[in-house]
Amino acid sequence: MNDALATALGLPALEKGWVWLGGGGPGDPGLITVLGLKALGEADVILHDALIDARLLTLARPGAELIYAGKRAGVKSCKQDEISDLLVRLAKEGRRVLRLKGGDPFVFGRGGEEAQALARAGVPFRIVPGITAGIGGLAYAGIPVTHRDTNHAVTFITGHGIDGKLTKLDWQAVSHGAPTLVLYMARKFAAEIVSELLKAGRSPDEPAAIVANATRPGQRTIITTLAGLPAAAEQSESLSIMVIGQNVGLASELNWLAQTTA
């Protein structure tokens, strides 16, 4: 990063013995924050997730150690306790550590668990928020997460719990709690979720969409209805965000990405 820019913005330095928990955004490397970019250039060690664009890692300072610590469904990966313990150990060795996660570390990203481990071990840390897929991914599909004409509230939901099964929620309350629902990691549970929402009174004709590989070169958006969401989910890639609500209907007018790639 340009030193003059960092000075002008008054950005802090990543100091020895500190861990920064940073979000790399939903996929497009241009969506990382300025502070996240600065951390990339200063860290001695970078623990990164599977969803980080490889081009971001080329911006690491020369000699920085890159450690893969990603988690993908169906793929053997590091256990959460092992990652947290490693962050503590590296910091106590006096290293400058960046934990770079996809999206935002505090939005379904286990950043809170890692921050707790650091706090309990007496390790100083900083949270560097990122753009979460439920907002940035929808924006790249031309779907505003809120709009005055469609919704004044939105609910973000993770599709599965720690046991890998459908999240245990009061679906009646969820259905009536907000006009727009954004679901992460929910593709394989689409049929169950739709069934619960229909029983709760949502209309089968309500607009819905699934956005796969959001903000990435292979992004694909399927516009459908609540009733059609399970079939759309079967046609979509595993890395997907689902959205249900009237704001989905704005995509036909606001799909700016299709205009730039046509």
C-alpha positions as CSV (number, residue, x, y, z in Angstrom):
1,M,0.0,0.0,0.0
2,N,1.1,3.6,-0.7
3,D,2.6,5.0,2.5
4,A,1.3,8.5,1.7
5,L,-2.3,7.0,1.5
6,A,-1.9,5.2,4.8
7,T,-0.6,8.3,6.5
8,A,-3.3,10.5,5.0
9,L,-6.0,8.2,6.3
10,G,-4.3,7.7,9.7
11,L,-4.3,4.0,9.4
12,P,-2.8,2.0,12.3
13,A,0.1,-0.4,11.9
14,L,-0.1,-4.1,12.4
15,E,2.2,-4.5,15.3
16,K,4.2,-7.5,16.5
17,G,2.3,-9.8,18.8
18,W,-1.0,-8.7,17.4
19,V,-3.6,-10.6,15.4
20,W,-5.9,-8.8,12.9
21,L,-9.1,-10.7,12.0
22,G,-9.9,-9.3,8.6
23,G,-12.6,-9.8,6.0
24,G,-11.5,-10.3,2.4
25,G,-14.9,-9.6,0.9
26,P,-17.2,-12.0,-1.0
27,G,-14.8,-12.9,-3.8
28,D,-13.9,-9.9,-6.0
29,P,-10.4,-8.9,-4.8
30,G,-11.3,-5.3,-5.3
31,L,-13.8,-5.4,-2.5
32,I,-11.2,-5.8,0.3
33,T,-11.0,-2.8,2.5
34,V,-8.1,-0.3,2.6
35,L,-7.3,-1.5,6.1
36,G,-7.3,-5.1,5.0
37,L,-5.0,-4.3,2.2
38,K,-2.6,-2.6,4.5
39,A,-2.6,-5.6,6.8
40,L,-1.7,-7.9,3.8
41,G,1.4,-5.8,3.2
42,E,2.5,-5.8,6.9
43,A,1.8,-9.3,8.2
44,D,4.5,-11.8,9.0
45,V,2.0,-14.7,8.8
46,I,-1.3,-14.8,6.9
47,L,-3.8,-17.6,7.7
48,H,-6.3,-17.5,4.9
49,D,-9.6,-19.2,4.1
50,A,-10.6,-21.2,0.9
51,L,-12.7,-18.3,-0.4
52,I,-9.9,-15.7,-0.6
53,D,-9.0,-14.8,-4.2
54,A,-5.4,-15.9,-4.8
55,R,-4.6,-12.5,-6.3
56,L,-4.9,-10.9,-2.9
57,L,-2.2,-13.2,-1.5
58,T,0.2,-11.9,-4.1
59,L,0.1,-8.6,-2.2
60,A,1.6,-10.1,0.9
61,R,4.9,-8.6,1.9
62,P,8.0,-10.5,0.6
63,G,8.9,-13.4,3.0
64,A,5.4,-13.5,4.6
65,E,4.3,-17.0,5.6
66,L,1.0,-18.1,4.0
67,I,-1.0,-20.8,5.8
68,Y,-4.1,-22.3,4.4
69,A,-6.8,-22.6,7.1
70,G,-9.9,-22.9,5.0
71,K,-13.1,-24.9,5.6
72,R,-15.2,-26.2,2.7
73,A,-18.1,-28.6,2.9
74,G,-17.0,-32.2,2.2
75,V,-13.3,-31.4,2.3
76,K,-11.0,-32.3,5.1
77,S,-9.9,-29.1,6.8
78,C,-8.4,-27.7,10.0
79,K,-10.5,-27.9,13.1
80,Q,-11.6,-24.6,14.6
81,D,-9.7,-25.2,17.9
82,E,-6.5,-25.8,16.0
83,I,-6.8,-22.6,14.1
84,S,-7.5,-20.6,17.2
85,D,-4.6,-22.2,19.0
86,L,-2.3,-21.5,16.1
87,L,-3.3,-17.8,16.1
88,V,-2.5,-17.6,19.8
89,R,0.9,-19.3,19.4
90,L,2.0,-17.2,16.5
91,A,1.1,-14.0,18.3
92,K,2.9,-15.0,21.4
93,E,6.0,-15.7,19.3
94,G,5.9,-12.0,18.4
95,R,4.7,-12.4,14.9
96,R,2.4,-9.9,13.1
97,V,-0.6,-12.1,12.2
98,L,-3.4,-11.6,9.7
99,R,-6.3,-14.0,9.8
100,L,-7.9,-13.3,6.4
101,K,-11.4,-14.7,6.0
102,G,-13.9,-14.6,3.2
103,G,-16.7,-12.0,3.5
104,D,-16.9,-10.5,7.0
105,P,-15.3,-12.3,9.9
106,F,-18.2,-11.6,12.2
107,V,-21.0,-12.7,9.8
108,F,-21.2,-16.5,9.9
109,G,-17.4,-16.5,9.7
110,R,-16.4,-17.9,13.1
111,G,-14.5,-14.7,13.7
112,G,-16.2,-14.2,17.1
113,E,-14.9,-17.6,18.2
114,E,-11.4,-16.8,17.2
115,A,-11.6,-13.4,18.8
116,Q,-12.8,-15.0,22.1
117,A,-9.8,-17.4,22.0
118,L,-7.4,-14.5,21.6
119,A,-9.1,-12.4,24.3
120,R,-8.9,-15.3,26.8
121,A,-5.2,-15.9,26.0
122,G,-4.4,-12.2,26.5
123,V,-3.5,-11.7,22.8
124,P,-4.2,-8.2,21.5
125,F,-6.3,-8.2,18.3
126,R,-8.2,-5.9,15.9
127,I,-11.3,-6.7,13.9
128,V,-11.2,-5.5,10.3
129,P,-14.7,-5.8,8.9
130,G,-15.3,-7.0,5.3
131,I,-18.1,-6.9,2.8
132,T,-20.4,-9.9,3.5
133,A,-21.8,-12.0,0.6
134,G,-25.3,-11.4,1.7
135,I,-24.9,-7.7,0.9
136,G,-22.1,-7.5,-1.7
137,G,-23.2,-10.6,-3.6
138,L,-26.7,-9.4,-3.9
139,A,-25.5,-6.0,-5.1
140,Y,-23.5,-7.7,-7.9
141,A,-26.7,-9.4,-8.9
142,G,-28.6,-6.1,-9.0
143,I,-30.6,-7.0,-5.9
144,P,-30.5,-4.2,-3.2
145,V,-30.7,-5.8,0.2
146,T,-33.2,-3.0,1.2
147,H,-35.3,-0.6,-0.8
148,R,-37.9,1.8,0.4
149,D,-40.5,0.4,-2.0
150,T,-40.1,-3.2,-1.0
151,N,-38.7,-3.7,2.5
152,H,-37.6,-1.9,5.6
153,A,-36.1,-4.9,7.3
154,V,-34.0,-7.9,6.4
155,T,-33.1,-11.1,8.2
156,F,-29.7,-12.9,7.6
157,I,-29.9,-16.7,8.2
158,T,-27.3,-19.5,8.1
159,G,-28.7,-22.6,6.6
160,H,-27.1,-25.1,8.9
161,G,-26.0,-25.3,12.4
162,I,-22.8,-26.7,14.0
163,D,-24.2,-30.3,13.5
164,G,-24.4,-29.7,9.7
165,K,-28.2,-30.0,9.8
166,L,-30.9,-27.4,9.0
167,T,-30.7,-24.5,11.4
168,K,-33.2,-24.9,14.3
169,L,-35.3,-21.7,14.1
170,D,-38.8,-20.6,14.8
171,W,-39.7,-20.4,11.1
172,Q,-43.1,-18.8,11.9
173,A,-41.3,-16.0,13.6
174,V,-38.6,-15.8,10.8
175,S,-41.3,-15.7,8.1
176,H,-43.2,-12.8,9.8
177,G,-40.1,-11.0,11.1
178,A,-38.9,-9.4,7.9
179,P,-40.1,-9.1,4.3
180,T,-36.6,-10.1,3.0
181,L,-34.7,-13.2,4.0
182,V,-31.0,-13.8,3.0
183,L,-29.7,-17.3,3.5
184,Y,-26.1,-18.4,3.6
185,M,-25.0,-22.0,3.2
186,A,-28.6,-23.1,2.7
187,R,-28.6,-24.6,-0.9
188,K,-28.9,-28.2,0.1
189,F,-31.7,-27.4,2.6
190,A,-33.7,-25.3,0.1
191,A,-36.7,-27.7,0.0
192,E,-37.0,-27.9,3.8
193,I,-36.7,-24.2,4.2
194,V,-39.3,-23.5,1.5
195,S,-41.6,-26.0,3.1
196,E,-41.3,-24.3,6.5
197,L,-41.9,-20.8,5.0
198,L,-44.9,-21.9,3.0
199,K,-46.4,-23.5,6.2
200,A,-45.7,-20.1,7.9
201,G,-47.8,-18.3,5.3
202,R,-45.3,-17.0,2.8
203,S,-46.6,-16.9,-0.8
204,P,-45.3,-19.5,-3.2
205,D,-45.2,-16.8,-5.9
206,E,-43.0,-14.5,-3.9
207,P,-39.8,-13.5,-5.8
208,A,-36.7,-15.4,-4.9
209,A,-33.2,-15.8,-6.3
210,I,-30.0,-17.8,-5.8
211,V,-26.7,-16.2,-6.6
212,A,-23.8,-18.6,-7.2
213,N,-20.1,-17.6,-7.1
214,A,-21.2,-14.1,-6.1
215,T,-18.8,-11.2,-7.3
216,R,-16.6,-13.8,-9.0
217,P,-16.0,-14.2,-12.8
218,G,-18.4,-17.2,-12.8
219,Q,-21.2,-15.5,-11.0
220,R,-24.6,-16.8,-12.0
221,T,-28.0,-15.6,-10.8
222,I,-31.2,-17.6,-11.1
223,I,-34.4,-15.6,-10.6
224,T,-37.3,-17.7,-9.5
225,T,-40.1,-17.8,-6.9
226,L,-40.3,-19.2,-3.4
227,A,-41.9,-22.4,-4.8
228,G,-39.3,-22.7,-7.5
229,L,-36.3,-22.2,-5.2
230,P,-35.6,-25.9,-4.5
231,A,-35.4,-26.6,-8.2
232,A,-33.2,-23.6,-8.8
233,A,-30.9,-24.7,-5.9
234,E,-30.4,-28.1,-7.6
235,Q,-29.1,-26.3,-10.7
236,S,-26.8,-24.0,-8.8
237,E,-23.2,-24.3,-7.5
238,S,-22.5,-25.1,-3.9
239,L,-21.1,-21.6,-3.2
240,S,-24.4,-19.7,-3.2
241,I,-26.5,-17.1,-1.5
242,M,-30.3,-17.3,-1.5
243,V,-32.7,-14.4,-1.1
244,I,-36.4,-14.3,-0.8
245,G,-38.5,-11.1,-1.0
246,Q,-40.0,-8.5,-3.3
247,N,-36.7,-6.7,-3.7
248,V,-35.6,-9.6,-5.9
249,G,-37.9,-8.2,-8.6
250,L,-35.7,-5.1,-8.9
251,A,-32.9,-7.2,-10.5
252,S,-34.4,-6.9,-13.9
253,E,-33.8,-3.2,-13.8
254,L,-30.7,-3.0,-11.7
255,N,-28.5,-5.9,-13.0
256,W,-25.6,-3.6,-13.8
257,L,-23.1,-6.5,-14.0
258,A,-24.8,-7.9,-17.0
259,Q,-24.4,-4.6,-18.8
260,T,-20.7,-4.4,-18.1
261,T,-20.0,-8.0,-19.2
262,A,-22.3,-8.1,-22.3
